[in-house]
Amino acid sequence: MGHGQSSIAECRPVGYGSAQWLELDVPDSLVEKAKQAGILEQEKFASMLERELVREKSAADFWTMLDRVHAVPGEPMTSEEINVEIKAYRREKQQWRESRR
């Protein structure tokens, strides 16, 4: 490790059967800030990792969906066309509600 670097973090996530050691090479100042924030406590660290995994998956899912949208043939709808569709949907929904009375 270089100057100003620290190896940190025993990671034993809550809910998992066995302990795992996690060694990170990060600046001492970051380790200090993380300690002061309580992030290096096992439960908080595990929770932070879980949230980050969810965030990463959500971002990947978003980009996948965006690629699929861009792959749809034809021209994108204009704002006017979208508003016409929304109004038609609302009319249909209102008619359906009235027919159920």
N, C-alpha and C positions, 0 to 999 in steps of 0.2 A: 504494500500500500504506500501511496505517496504521502508527502507532507500534508497535514491537515485532513487526512482521511481517517475514517473509523469503520471498523466492522461492527455491525449492530444486529440486533433483533433475533431473539429466540422466538419462534412463531409456533405456538401450540393452539391452533384455532379451536374455539368452543364447538363441541358437537362432533369432533373427529376423534377416531380411536387412538391414534398414535401421535407422538410428538414429532415435529419436523423442525429442523434447524434451518434458519434462513440467514445467510450472511450477505450483507450489502456493503458496498464500498462507496460511502458518501462523505461529504465534507463534515467536519466536526461541528460547524455552526448549524448545519441542518439537523444533525443528531440532537444537539442541545435544544433547538426549537421544538423538535418532535417530542422530546422528553418533557419539556415544559407544557406542551399541549396535551400530554397524556396519550399521544398516538402510539407510543411503543408498548403500551400495556397490551397484553395478549388479546383480550376481548375486543378492544378498540381497533387494534391492528387488523384482526381477522374481519371485523365488520367493515373496515375501510376497504380491504381487499375485495370482499363480496360486493360492495357498492360499485367499485371500479369495474369489476367483471360484468355486472349488469349494465353499466354505462357503456362499456366497450361493445357489448353485444347489441345494445340498442343502436349505437352509432353504425355498426356493421349492417344491422337490419335496415336502417334508414337508407344507407347507400345502395344496398341491394334493391330495395323498393324503388329508389330513384332511377336506377339503371333499367328496371322493368318498365317504369313509366316512360322513360325516354325511348324504349324499344317499341312502343306502341306505334303502329303506322298511322299516317295521316297528320293533319295539321292540329295543333292544340286549339282548344275552344277559346273563344274570345270572352271577355268579361260579360258582354251582352248575352252571348249564348248560355253562359253559366247562369246568369240571372233568370233567363227564360226557363231553364230547367228547374231551378229552385222554385220559382213561382208555380210551375206546373205541378211539382211534387207537393207543394203546400196546398194547392187546390184539391188534388186527389186525396190528400190526407184529411182535409176538411170535409169533403164529400163522404168519405168513408165514415168519419165520426158521426156525421148527420144521419147516415143510413143506419147506424147502430142504435139510434135513439128510439 
